Amino acid sequence: MRVLQFGGMLAAEDQGSQKLQLSYWMNLVDEFFLSSATLKLTLWKDNQLVEAKVFEVGTLSLPRFFLVTSQSGVKSMTLSLNGARERVVGPNHGIVQCISAMWTFRYHNGFTVTLRGPFTAHVIAIPNATQNGPPVPSAPHSTFMLKIDHIQFDSNFHEKHVSVDQIGGSRLDANKTPQVRNAPTPSSPTVNGAGVPPQPLSQLPQPLPSQAGQRNEERWEEPWIAYERAFIPADPVNAFGIPQATMRCLEVCPPNTGFLVASPKNPHGFLVGGVHRTDERSHAVLA
């Protein structure tokens, strides 16, 4: 529930100007995260499981991460955890897991970018008090409050869509609605309200097999809309599925960044530098 509440705050579009202020994100992170919480994010390049970047960001850098992302043209973010499961792993400690989560970024220029992959969140129940202060007076009947301790999202695929309204150019067809080419359902003819028996199929003219196949394909052909010299807004993300400014922010945020490079001997890759180094041979791979 706490993770969904956090996702709801990210999806709000009625606070656009506030999202461009660092103080807004600092308050949001302080409300939902522990002071020692971290966000671990894995991004694969060009949707190919060959090269990836692994980022781990603490709460001191999380507000800056969300701020830079908003300043890069993102108007809202949505977390979709379809089929998520919750389980208790210890005293006051729960885990939310989703093997097919979606993190969707909606941009002002009409682009929608969706990152897909496994999602894990660790949630801790703490006494209902500010982390460095007295109990919160606005919630006297709640003994505990839930805080996020760690989020891990391994994006193994990202997809991009652009709104039709953002496509520029001149339409070649006059009609605004595409015309469906499906043939109408045949009905029995009538004469003065009385039904006339249909003509036997053997007496109807039969088209050639090649013509019949072509007509059948055209009948169920998907409708198209043609443009002359069409153009769309510039792609707002890089090869890893996030804005370049956000990538740079993650690279300089502590604790650090790791690079994951796959090889034939180790298809899962070597994690190089920053977060963790698992094999010294990765230097040779990068070289």
Salt bridges, closest charged atoms under 4 A:
GLU159 OE2 - ARG116 NH2 2.54
GLU159 OE2 - HIS161 NE2 3.75
ASP173 OD2 - ARG171 NH2 3.02
GLU218 OE1 - ARG181 NH2 3.82
GLU221 OE1 - ARG181 NH1 2.95
ASP235 OD2 - LYS160 NZ 2.54
GLU251 OE2 - LYS53 NZ 2.85
GLU251 OE1 - ARG248 NH1 3.56
ASP279 OD2 - ARG281 NH2 2.79
GLU280 OE1 - HIS283 NE2 3.49
